[in-house]
Amino acid sequence: MDLADALATFDKVAVNLEKLERVWQRAQPHVPTGPAFGTTPEYTTLARNWDDLLAGLPPIDGWKITAGLPDTNEIGQLFLDYADIGELPRHAWDLSEQPNEDLAKYRHLLDRARRKVIASRLTELSDQVTQLVAEVVAGIPSLDEWIATPPAPRVRIETPQVSEIESCLAEVERLLGQTVERKGRWAELRRHLHFGEVNDWHDIAIDDWPSVQSDIEAAKIGEVDPVPVPDVDLGEIGNTQLTGQATTALNWAALNSEGFERLLFDILRDLNGYQNVEWLMNTNAPDRGRDISLQRVFPDASGTVRTERVIVQAKHYTSKAVSPIDIQSSLASLSTWEPPVIRYLIIATSSRFSADAVLIVDKHNVTGKQPEIEMWPASKLEVLLSQRPKIAITYGLRA
């Protein structure tokens, strides 16, 4: 079965599940909440409709809803029996709530199965849109240039990249379906795509797409989806004399450049003393990489809080060190993001800094030039991720 057929199947099952939920919403008020006997013609009809709809819900991981709607006479008799013996009618309550439990469980399994199906394709589309947006912005004037030019007729940007972005986003919407809450700037993204002028594309690159991308990431892995673990008893491990030593080494090869940037973004959001962490689209970078902008917070004893702007640049290298040319190009690109003034530049790499690069950074900082440069080699990131194992495991850096 290909992806399109799989999605069509999921959509059909979702429709059947919604129909079943509506049947239960209508039937539930007819279920007795105390000693009562008999039923209504409407409830009988709804019970038959329920049974018919169950055929449209296939098994998920070997489980499906098989029980019909509760027998109202049985529940009424249970309430009477429990009243006679003076106990709480727990079994009657359980029978009354069984459809709710079954529907909730099936909904959970359906959403989880769909997330597994769409995850890899969502990653491909997300990376593709990120690159295409950078290419569109690279081919248009900057906001300052656009503002400085005399007013001109409103012109929509029309390029092959724009058409491809619209196609990718349409597929993203198709993949997501109802699996994720749209918390990002989806409406703004659609509006800016519709008008498609220079200022709209800068809004898309800076604000809209990064926020929508967060929703896409959330759709790939649910907050409660388990990370695979070995089939072991942890108590037995604790009672075993273990050998070897703990290592901070990480499998950096598991990430591509986009993954490394997302990893840095999540680390920075988790660090104390940082706020307003957001993506910037670095249209001048040869690899179309994204910078990260944030504010570093400096509180003092008087209660005053000072914030200074920081730009983070990612260098995902696995076979070479950060060179002096990398340092110089990073500094040269910062004018793109000013104003406001940048006080610190963090260069983070999955490799190391060459000796010459370290000398250039030290010389730059000693002379008091702005911004001050901070070097985050792989060794520093490994320490940060040792303190945040959840992030390391989520990104597949540690087996």
Beta strands, then each sheet from edge to edge (+ up, - down):
strand 1: 274-281
strand 2: 290-299
strand 3: 305-315
strand 4: 344-349
strand 5: 372-376
sheet 1: 1+ 2- 3+ 4+ 5+
end
